[in-house]
Amino acid sequence: MRQRTRLLLLCAALLSAPAWAEVGREQAAAVAQQVAAGRVLAVERGEAGGRPVWRVKVLTARGEVRVVLIDAASGRPL
């Protein structure tokens, strides 16, 4: 229940923010955690395709480390 509430709050924040708004480290981590279904190990600022992104490392239940890129402007995974 706690995770669902967190996800709903994140969705509400992303939907209410204008497209140019910067997505924070915590928001990027929450989105990446949902995408990769695991534990966030690290969150770093970076660039991909000429635009700012969050580079989030996630440890999956299978023990694999996945890197999820989150667009810093929209909060959407790339």
N, C-alpha and C positions, 0 to 999 in steps of 0.2 A: 504494500500500500504506500509506503514511504517513497519508493522509487517512482511509482505512478504519479504521485503528487508532484514530485520534483520534475518529472517529464512534462506534466501539464503546465507547470509554472514556466518552464523553459519555452515551451511552445507559445504560450501567451506573450512572453517577453519578445520573442522573435517576431511574432506576427504584429505586435504593436510598434515595433521599432521601424523607423524609415530605412529604406534600402541602403543608404549611405552610412548608417550607424555602425560603429565599430563593435564587433562581438568580443566579449571579454574572455579571458583564459578559462574561467569556470564554465561559462556557457559552451565554449568549444570542447572542453573535456566531457561535459555531459552529453553532447551530441555524438562525439566519437565513441563514448562508452555504449551508447545505444546502437550505433552502427556495428561495432566489433564485438559487442556482448562480452565485456571483460573488465579487468581492472586497469585504470589509467596509471601508467608508470611515469610519464613525463609529458610536458606541454611546452613547446618552443615556438617563437615567432619565426616565420620564414617567408619565402617568396616562391610562387609557382606560376609559370605562364605570365610573368610580369605583374602579378597582383599579390597583395599580402595574404598570407594564410597562417593558420595555426597548424603545426605538425605535432600530432598527438600519438604517442606510443601506448598501445594497449596490450596487455597480457590476456590472451583468451583462456577459456576453460581447458583447452587442449594443450596449453603450455606454449603456444606460439605467440610471438610478438608481432603485432600488426601496426603499421603506421597509417594513420587516417589523416588526410588533409582536410581542414575545415576553412572555407572561405571566410576571411576576417570581416568582410563587409556584410555578407548575407547570413552567415552561420550555417550554410549548407555544406554537406560533405562533397568533396570533389572526386 
